């Protein structure tokens, strides 16, 4: 396969993922959100940016667009292009949740590419925002039905093992979401991949507990 043909197929797949994952994106302004004393989540995360794929689109409805950069079909490779926008916001904390689309990439070794691109993303963030605290979030599981439709989702746990090791290598924080899905039911939408609105408050509370335990209160 020639390089031009492969590139064309690659771009076509990305467009297909974007359509399958909601076909939209939510971009934020030039600053992280302002403090809202009446909303505990907005107050807690006002100096934070969440970076991810379509699984984080619904988070904008909870925190606001200024704290979330999420795109349908986003991968670790394409997230590298968002680092300058993140730097403009001057966050103190960055939470990254990517991988649901990476594991579907039509390449010879998608896990290897995923981890290599994730490492490049982390290094670029460190270079642009040296004092920011980086938190990488595990790839969420999918339902059994979704896994039957797309067997590659069976690799999620393997991807998370690699991501956790990468976090140790890069000396950054790793947040495991698995306990949310062990304790709660009916968090998924009809496709068994994306989430109902009820997921996002649980998601944010889970991170709060992790941060309070490992790092203390967010500054």
C-alpha positions in Angstrom: 0.0 0.0 0.0 1.4 3.4 -1.0 1.8 6.1 1.6 -0.8 8.3 -0.2 -3.3 5.4 -0.2 -2.7 4.6 3.5 -3.0 8.2 4.5 -6.4 8.4 2.7 -7.7 5.3 4.4 -6.4 6.6 7.8 -8.2 9.9 7.4 -11.3 8.1 6.3 -11.3 6.0 9.4 -11.0 9.1 11.6 -14.0 10.7 9.9 -15.9 7.5 10.5 -15.0 7.4 14.2 -16.1 11.0 14.5 -19.5 10.2 13.1 -19.9 7.1 15.2 -18.9 9.0 18.4 -21.4 11.8 18.0 -19.9 13.7 15.2 -19.3 16.8 17.3 -16.7 18.5 19.4 -16.7 20.9 22.2 -14.0 23.5 22.4 -13.4 26.0 25.2 -12.3 29.6 25.5 -8.9 30.9 26.3 -9.0 30.6 30.1 -9.9 27.9 32.6 -13.3 28.3 34.3 -13.9 30.9 37.0 -14.5 29.9 40.6 -18.2 29.2 41.4 -18.7 28.9 45.1 -22.2 27.6 44.7 -21.1 24.6 42.5 -18.6 22.3 44.3 -17.4 20.8 41.1 -16.8 24.0 39.3 -15.0 25.4 42.3 -12.9 22.3 42.8 -11.9 22.0 39.1 -11.7 25.7 38.2 -7.9 25.5 37.5 -8.2 22.2 35.6 -8.6 21.1 32.0 -10.0 17.8 30.9 -8.7 16.4 27.6 -10.3 13.5 25.8 -12.5 12.0 23.1 -16.3 11.8 22.8 -16.6 10.1 26.2 -15.8 13.5 27.8 -18.2 15.6 25.7 -20.9 15.3 28.3 -18.6 16.7 31.0 -18.9 20.2 29.4 -22.5 20.2 30.7 -21.2 19.8 34.2 -18.1 22.0 34.3 -18.6 24.3 31.3 -16.8 24.4 28.0 -13.8 26.4 29.3 -12.6 23.3 31.3 -13.1 20.6 28.7 -11.4 19.9 25.4 -13.1 16.9 23.9 -13.5 15.8 20.3 -15.3 12.8 18.8 -12.8 10.4 17.4 -9.9 12.0 19.3 -6.7 9.9 19.7 -3.5 10.4 21.6 -1.8 11.4 18.3 -4.3 14.1 17.4 -4.5 15.3 21.0 -0.9 16.5 20.7 -2.3 19.3 18.5 -4.4 20.6 21.4 -1.5 21.3 23.7 -1.1 24.9 22.7 -4.7 25.6 23.4 -4.3 23.9 26.8 -1.3 26.1 27.6 -3.3 29.2 26.8 -5.6 28.3 29.6 -2.8 28.2 32.2 -4.2 25.2 34.1 -2.7 23.8 37.2 -4.1 20.3 36.6 -4.7 18.4 33.3 -6.8 15.2 33.2 -6.4 13.1 30.1 -8.8 10.3 29.1 -7.9 8.8 25.7 -7.7 5.3 24.2 -11.3 4.3 23.3 -10.5 5.3 19.7 -6.8 4.5 19.7 -7.5 0.8 20.2 -9.6 0.8 17.0 -6.9 2.3 14.8 -6.2 0.3 11.5 -2.4 0.0 12.2 -0.2 -3.0 12.7 0.3 -2.4 16.5 -2.3 0.0 17.8 -1.3 -0.4 21.5 2.4 0.4 20.7 1.3 3.5 18.6 -1.1 4.6 21.4 1.6 4.5 24.2 4.2 6.1 22.0 1.9 9.0 21.0 0.7 9.3 24.6 4.3 9.7 25.8 4.8 12.4 23.1 1.7 14.1 24.3 2.9 14.1 27.9 6.3 15.4 27.0 4.9 18.2 25.0 2.6 19.2 27.9 5.6 19.2 30.2 7.5 21.3 27.8 4.7 23.9 27.4 3.4 23.9 31.0 6.3 22.8 33.2 4.5 23.2 36.5 1.2 21.6 35.6 0.2 18.4 37.3 -0.7 15.7 34.8 -3.3 13.0 35.6 -3.9 10.2 33.1 -7.2 8.4 33.4 -7.8 4.7 32.6 -9.8 3.8 29.4 -13.3 3.1 30.6 -14.8 -0.4 30.1 -17.7 -1.0 27.7 -20.7 -3.3 28.1 -20.7 -6.9 27.1 -23.0 -6.2 24.2 -20.6 -3.5 22.9 -17.7 -5.9 23.2 -19.6 -8.5 21.2 -20.2 -6.0 18.4 -16.5 -4.8 18.5 -14.2 -7.5 19.9 -11.2 -5.1 20.0 -12.7 -3.5 23.1 -11.5 -6.7 24.9 -8.1 -5.1 24.8 -9.1 -2.2 27.2 -7.5 -3.8 30.3 -4.3 -4.5 28.4 -4.2 -0.8 27.3 -4.7 0.3 30.8 -1.8 -1.9 32.1 0.4 -0.1 29.5 -0.9 3.3 30.5 -0.3 2.7 34.2 3.3 1.7 33.4 3.7 4.8 31.3 2.5 6.9 34.1 5.2 5.4 36.4 7.9 6.0 33.8 6.8 9.6 33.2 6.3 10.2 37.0 2.7 11.4 36.6 -0.6 10.4 38.2 -2.7 7.5 37.1 -6.4 7.3 38.0 -8.2 4.0 37.7 -11.9 4.3 37.0 -12.8 0.6 37.3 -14.4 0.9 40.8 -17.0 3.3 39.5 -18.3 0.5 37.1 -18.0 -2.2 39.8 -20.2 -0.2 42.2 -22.7 1.4 39.8 -25.0 0.1 37.1 -26.9 1.7 34.2 -24.2 4.3 33.5 -24.1 3.6 29.8 -26.1 5.0 26.9 -27.7 2.8 24.2 -24.4 2.0 22.5 -22.8 0.6 25.6 -19.8 2.8 25.1 -20.8 6.4 25.9 -22.4 7.5 29.2 -25.6 8.8 30.6 -25.5 12.2 32.4 -25.4 10.4 35.8 -21.9 9.2 35.1 -20.1 12.6 35.2 -20.8 13.6 38.8 -19.6 10.1 39.9 -16.6 10.5 37.7 -15.7 13.9 39.2 -16.3 12.7 42.8 -14.0 9.7 42.1 -11.2 12.0 41.0 -11.7 14.2 44.0 -11.3 11.2 46.3 -8.2 10.1 44.5 -6.7 13.6 44.6 -7.6 14.2 48.2 -5.9 10.9 49.1 -2.7 11.3 46.9 -2.1 15.0 46.6 -4.3 16.8 49.1 -6.6 19.7 48.0 -6.3 21.2 44.5 -4.7 24.6 44.4 
